[in-house]
Amino acid sequence: MIVRRARPEDVTAVVEFTKDTWEWGDYLPRVFADWVSEGTAYVAELDGAVVATARLLIVGKTAYLQGLRVRREYRRRGIGRAVTEYLVEEARKLGASIATLIVAEWNEPSLSLVKGVGFKPVLELWGGVPERTGPSKCLEGGEAEEALRRALERTNGFACLPDDPWICVAATPELLLKRAKPCLGDDLYVGRFSFGSARMDARGDAVALKPEGFAKLYGKYVLFALPLRPPEERQVFE
C-alpha cells in the first residue's frame, strides 16, 4: 500500500465510497475536490485502487488531521492506522510541532485508533448550530489580545479556528486575531468558536466548550493532540 497526495482523478473514487459513511451521509463529497486543489488531501492506494483518504492541514505550527475514511470493504485491516501514522510523519517533515484531530465521543473505532497511535485527549468540545444573539461588544487592540490570552490559559493553549470551528489547533492570540475579533456574549467567543456557551452572533456551525446555547446540538467531541518534537526542540506556536 502507498500513501500519496490526492490528485484530481481520485475525486470520483473518494466521493463514491464516502457518500454514505453514516446514515445521514458525509460532508467529504462536498469538500474533497477543494482539499485536492489546496494540496491538503491524501489517499491510500492498494493494488491500483484508492482505499482510504484523509487531510493534513498545517496551521501555524500545528498539523491538523481531518476526514480519515476507509473504503468499507477494506476496513479492519489497519489501513486507517497506517494512513494516520504516515500523516504524522509527513507533519514532522513539514516542520509541525504538534498534531491535533477531533473525534466524536461516540466513535469508538476512531477513538481506539488515535489513542493507539499516541494521541492524548486535551479538550472536550460541543458542536452544532448556535443560538444567535444580538450584536455583541467586540474587543480590539491590547484588550482583545489580553482577553484571548486569558481564555487560552483555560484551554492549555488550544482553540478552534474562528472561521472554521471544526479545525482546532494549538493557538496564540495573534493567530486567532488574524481571523476574527473576540466578542463578549454569554462568554468570550471569537468568530464561530466560544470559550463558553454557544450563544453568539454567528451564522453556521459553531463549536463551544459548553453544551448550552445551541439551537441544534450535534454532539460532544474530543480534541486529541500529539507532540511531534522533544520539548527542547519545540517552537512557540504561531
Buried (B, 14 or more C-beta within 10 A) or exposed (E): BEBEEBEEEBBEBBBEBBEEBEEEEBEBBEBBBEBBEEEBBBBBBBEEEBBBBBBBBBBBBBBBBBBBBBBEEBBEBEBBBBBBBBBBEBBBEEEBBBBBBBBBEEBEEBBEBBEEBEBEEBBEBBBBBBBBBEEBEBBEEEEBBEBBEEBBEEBEBBBBBBBBBBBBBBBBBEBBBEBBBBBEBBBBBBBBBBBBBBBBBBEEBBBBBBBBBBEEBEEEBBBBBBBBBEEEEBEEBE
